């Protein structure tokens, strides 16, 4: 079943899109993407949960899911299982370290919040306010960490430095994301207090099936314009001819027809060039063969610089 219970089924032929059709509002595009990719997001979410089970591998799980959701948010294709696993393999060192750092920082901040909240006095109140501010800024930073990890060739220090800048530069969109996710968390807590058994079941089902993937799609969709403005555009202004493949991978520019790799190519000779030899037809690759070719390409059967990172 395509789309969400048959809705947003773009596999069926339709009337087409007028050449001069007005550009759709971002929130409409977001929900169309969510509808089209709903079942694929569920599969990706299952993979995320599987990779996150040991807890210390949470960074690997976020790396793989971030690649899938980044591509979907940019309206690019992704092979769910193979791209998820390939991204984990490619970024496992940074993903593992970043995941552990985030877990430790989050644990320290939350324990400090609980400690000062339970304490009394002016010092405890001021300390609680400061810790809450730090926790909020760190929450904003996490919206940008994994996108940079899977997209740019940066070290961990640069990733966190840039994320801190984005936490302030994108304050409006960060607050928007924080409020949206806060409403979902509040709803989950409310269900738990109304009926603990139902609350646990609903929250568990939401986490296993869709919520992490939905959360990352919304993050990727929301933060990309700012990252493009502050990181991607300045880079290509200074290096206009470098890493063109990365622009195609992020759906920033369209590939020229002459530059596209043609899987299906008409090799029939023209009538005036017919030399009597039999015509040859191109081989048509199956989906499994395309997956294998893409996997080989990403595992090293190409130059190291020929990937979709900038």
Phi, psi and omega in degrees: 000123182275148178069200183264102182050044177089345177281160181052039180274097183268009175277346179272144178295142180227189182286349182090177182247127178303146184301320183253033181295140179294150181291135182287152176294146182304320183291330176291316178299319180300312182289331174294317177298315180299320179291317181294323187258014188305307184289327176292325177295324177297316178297315178298324180294322176299318177297319178302311181299319180298314181289335183272352184305318179290359179071305182294345178264016182301328178293324177294318179298317179293326179297310180297314181291327179295323179295314180298311183289329175297314179297318179295317180296330177269007180059043175245156182282153173211135170279116191305298187290309186293317179291324177300308182293318180298320179293321176298315180297317183292326186242024190294326181294305180294320181299318180294314182294313181298319179298317180292318178301313181298319178298314182295313180298316180297317180296318180295314181296317180293322177293322177294319178300314180296319182297309183287332176293326181279348182268168178235163178109164182296317181299318180295321180294314179295317180298319179298318179297317180294316180296320177298321179295317178296317179298320179295316179297318179294324176298320176295319181300323183294341177293339187248345189297307187285331174300315179293321183300318184269350187251323185245155176271083183233153172276172186296321179299316179295323180298313181289325178297312179296321180296324177295320177297315180294331179300328179263322182294328180252040187303316183297311181289330177293318177296320177302310179298318181298318180293315180301310181292325177299322178295319178295316179296319179298321178296319178296319179293320180298316178300322180295318181287328178289319179206099185307317182296312179295319180300316179296315182296313182296315180296320180294316179297317180298319181292318184287326189266314193215329194299313178302319179292316177300316181300316182288325176299315180295320178298309182299318181295324186277320187272342185302315180304323179289318178297320178297318183292318188265340183240309188285310181299313178300324180297315183281344171290327178272332181230071188295337185254008184259149172051048180296329181299326180295325177294321177293319181297327180268003178060035177276321175231155177271142176290138175290146182300325182290336183266349183287144174284122186266111177283323177247117184226132179281112181251014177295136180288153174294160182301323183276358180247008183290115181255013177091350180281148180295145179288147178248142180246148182290154175282139178258120184276139175282168180297322180295321179293321178296320177299316181296315179299319180292321179296316178298320179299319184278341182272359173130001178275046180193173177294147183299332183276354184268071177220189185260026173256151182257000000 
